[in-house]
Amino acid sequence: MEGSIRCSANYVPVTPISFLERAAVAYRDNISVVFGDITYTWAQTHQRCIKLASSISQLGVCLSPRHVVAVLAPNVPAMYELHFAVPMSGAVLCTLNTRHDSEMVSTLLKQTEAKLVFVYYQLLDIAQAALEILSKTTTTTTTKLPLLVLISECGHPSPPHAKGTLTYEDLIAKGTLEFEVRRPKDELDPITISSTSGTTANPKSVIYSHRGVYLNALVSIILNEMRSMPVYLWCVPMFHCNGWCIPWSIAAQGGTNVCLSSVTAEAIFDNIFRHKVTHMGGAPTILNMIINSPLRKPLSGKVAVMTGGAPPPPDVIFKMENLGFNVTHAYGSTEAYGPAAINAWKPEWDNQPRDAKAKLKTRQGVRHVGMEDLDVKDPHTMKSVPADAKTIGEVMFRGNTVMCGYLKNLKATQEAFKGGWFRSGDMGVKHPDGYIELRDRSKDTIICGGESVSSIELEAVIFSHPAVFEASVVGRPDDYWGETPCAFVKLKEGCSATADEIILFCQNRLPPFMAPRTVLFADLPKTSTGKTQKFLLREKAKAMGSFFKKNISSL
Amino acid sequence: MEGSIRCSANYVPVTPISFLERAAVAYRDNISVVFGDITYTWAQTHQRCIKLASSISQLGVCLSPRHVVAVLAPNVPAMYELHFAVPMSGAVLCTLNTRHDSEMVSTLLKQTEAKLVFVYYQLLDIAQAALEILSKTTTTTTTKLPLLVLISECGHPSPPHAKGTLTYEDLIAKGTLEFEVRRPKDELDPITISSTSGTTANPKSVIYSHRGVYLNALVSIILNEMRSMPVYLWCVPMFHCNGWCIPWSIAAQGGTNVCLSSVTAEAIFDNIFRHKVTHMGGAPTILNMIINSPLRKPLSGKVAVMTGGAPPPPDVIFKMENLGFNVTHAYGSTEAYGPAAINAWKPEWDNQPRDAKAKLKTRQGVRHVGMEDLDVKDPHTMKSVPADAKTIGEVMFRGNTVMCGYLKNLKATQEAFKGGWFRSGDMGVKHPDGYIELRDRSKDTIICGGESVSSIELEAVIFSHPAVFEASVVGRPDDYWGETPCAFVKLKEGCSATADEIILFCQNRLPPFMAPRTVLFADLPKTSTGKTQKFLLREKAKAMGSFFKKNISSL
């Protein structure tokens, strides 16, 4: 419009770096990060990040914007700081999964062409082995191996390490506060890369932008109903979707990041009471660990917990709330910067009986306020499914908090965005009120004699058996039925149940075709983010061969 | 980065229209707007807005994007709906100050080239007289007068009006839900226009963008610490900075907008108790009205109040908090979409004595989380003033929540943005902790014998006198001193004080040169947003002539 100007007074590419700069003033003396006996204030975190950024930019690794700096570390203070310092140096942060093996780490370092890799001392062997592999597979002499920077144990002298190895604290000590922080020229410039969480065997590297992170960090404050200066307990690994973008939310609100050396029920309860935790997040596995811990005790103040990654069984939600946790169920993916949908609670649901309430909370819900659109669609016609709670379609979403794409995999990006929506691969239904509910990932749905069996539904029923600690259901190949449901069950300590009891329990609660034909008792293999690795269970089920052939055909 | 794509799956121009669409699903049956006996749900508000947008776009007024639709109405439900419906029709909403006279309304209608003007029935005379003026000054036959749409009293039959006059409810009734909502092609496209609040005689028309409004609405949720479904009491006029962008925040959180027919202490207390209000906003005048009302009573639940527009006197804050209000002090301007800075409270301030606490809260504070930068600078060199709480400079800010510019006044826009910052015209200091504090608007500072007297400081002292209801200080011309402080004071009902008593009271509490030389008892002229119109007081002071000449020179 006539009279308008676009200039630095009224237009700035958005970046979460500005949250840290503000926190250093508004929350200067508030605790930013606590880890055991180590604490920093926001003024300190800000200064450490500037100095680290200055050192990174001066390392002579020919770092230019869009060059990658990788990190292999758990949720320690250094991991938090790198979420600011690397973008402030002008580079892109690649967070590596701490459960990756050397092979995978070397693959990702190669794919991202990382110039630097920060490594926590406990993971040094993995990283060194990865560099070893990389040095063998890198043929051209011009390609340099990434420089390794050691992150020592917080507050302890460095462990013995090869002379000349750079250390994290050295870089900070050598840095200067005079450094001019580098900001994105375009807010769609990349800020981080992380690999999908590994429910498939082939992780893809997802690119996030400054814009997406900025918006998602603001929205996460709202979704988590965080007031200023929240105290956040870190159970979600920061390498996973950058901890749902919450590292940046906490800076925006001047809160306290409580880091854990290991995520155990003991550490969780201990830190909640010690630091007056207000918020946390975690996969349903973490929730399950909490409610089954002998150390569990009612909280003295409410703790808001956001859970996601898998639909939480109703029983888990109910028990968590009994302890004083306030559970919010979010649904998303690495491609959505973490959450895409949220189970926004309706006041009229308050009057429902306990079980109905918990079941309502297992719905994935509606798009969050930063996501533009969320729908369940026929993946071929792209038409919305009717809101009848029955017709299954693919869950799709679109908006500014959807990834830029998969690094160096344009084909995969194009496939994921085909039709102008992100195709999640998850199958679900839409309720008459517009809320969506997952039925399964497309490949997790078991097709038994032409009928779809939702593994999620079946798992929730098995889980409600009093002796069951965890359950996961996959399809077992079958000559007659195609597939039959096969349940892997872990029992609670000191409890017992037979396969037949579990099957009967399900038959009494579900249409008969949905009950498992096979029940195996075992520990469930997990990804580092607490998701059950169904592809491993599927391999086991496959190896057992046809249920029909072995059990029925001989009759 | 290689592998990235920008498409509708991951990039959408941001617009607050999406908040309403989400509220219609997530908060479908929650009350969106309440006004006396009238209530709407979010599903209803959404449908009414779509229908209204469809009718607006079909009115044959040659409406295209960037055409202006004006509204002259108080905070009634129609005013709220127009904040969505006009942008959804593809047009730009111009909110007119309800205290403007016909002359000013006609000037603004002409300046904005409004095609339509929605008028609340109580303001019909003003609007019709404005159109009358406009028809006389519009010479070319091609320029059509804006079409008038009557907003009748809610829930009442239309008052008698000329046959053929369009009414608001008719437009909604005739609209269709099939209408395809128009979205901005570029998020920097204009969404609203509002005039500056009139502390000067020449209001300028400020343009807001979809991007600025979207960001500011999200940030306002965070600043006001709104959980989902807040209940917001409307005391800030929506025509003023679009109610600090809070109409859109409430939609984003699925809250309830409580509209008032008139802003009185009685209506405020009545509605707070009736609707369980959680949040409200208002100029210090509103707060003053609340604490001095004989109807005041302690609240049953906390109500968060954001105040701004003028620095609240410490005593007002203290008394409000005693009643159960939680006061947050924000500072901004029409050019900043409302707030630019916020007095982010520091935990260590909790232990300060009562008066020190209230005084700390009168500081303007730090930039809010959506503003990029806020500083106090020498307006000539553009250098930051030292953070010494003494050196006065001009308050400047920049970021995405700064206006696009002044409509058809490129020169004014360029001046306001000179040096790449928005120059507020307010003078202030920076404290050692980085918090800013206003000393005055540049033209409100009184220069008495070469010494600067802050009218704000002097007003706060006069205000603390037990008999004083309100006070405003301006410079009175003086042949000897240049200017001397002249105080206009309104006393509380039933209280008395003499000019000499007030002067002595100030002399006992301030350096002698700061005490007023003249004290006059009078009602203070106010703008519609509760700011004292100092230019009127300045004219009065000027008319009195030199204090020195009249009082001293004769000695």
Interface residues (C-beta under 8 A of the other chain):
Chain A: M1 E2 G3 S4 I5 R6 C7 S8 A9 N10 Y11 V12 V14 S18 F19 R22 V25 A26 Y27 R28 D29 N30 R66 V92 L188 P190 I207 G212 L215 L218 V219 I221 I222 E225 R227 S228 M229 A252 Q253 G254 A344 W345 K346 P347 E348 G365 V366 R367 V369 G370 E372 R398 G399 N400 V402 M403 C404 G405 Y406 L407 K408 N409 L410 A412 T413 Q414 A416 F417 G420 W421 F422 D433 G434 Y435
Chain B: M1 E2 G3 S4 I5 R6 C7 S8 A9 N10 Y11 V12 V14 S18 F19 R22 V25 A26 Y27 R28 D29 N30 R66 V92 L188 P190 I207 G212 L215 L218 V219 I221 I222 E225 R227 S228 M229 A252 Q253 G254 A344 W345 K346 P347 E348 G365 V366 R367 V369 G370 E372 R398 G399 N400 V402 M403 C404 G405 Y406 L407 K408 N409 L410 A412 T413 Q414 A416 F417 G420 W421 F422 D433 G434 Y435
